[in-house]
């Protein structure tokens, strides 16, 4: 795994979010997790295989919310 994989995962999560159509909270949180893991990986504080696993799981969580309405939405 290289650090580019983590950056690519964060970019895919961000690109998958459609403004105004779905809630941004979970994809945003998932992207933040990936960015934090990338920093840990750069510092050598996490195993590379674990970093990749966390990034993959974050992408799955972000995808699960596709099309979900935001709990703070005022739309009815």
Residue pairs with C-beta under 8 A, 6 or more apart in sequence:
1 48
1 49
1 51
1 52
3 38
3 41
3 42
5 52
5 55
6 34
6 35
6 37
6 38
6 41
6 51
6 52
6 55
7 38
9 34
9 55
9 56
9 58
9 59
10 31
10 34
10 35
10 38
10 55
12 59
13 27
13 30
13 31
13 34
13 58
13 59
13 62
14 27
14 31
16 27
16 62
16 63
16 66
17 24
17 27
17 28
17 62
21 67
22 65
22 66
22 67
22 68
22 69
22 70
23 65
23 68
23 69
23 70
23 71
23 73
24 70
25 70
25 71
25 72
26 61
26 62
26 64
26 65
26 68
27 62
27 65
30 58
30 59
30 61
30 62
31 58
31 62
33 54
33 58
34 54
34 55
34 58
34 59
37 46
37 51
37 54
37 55
38 51
40 46
40 51
41 48
41 51
46 54
69 75
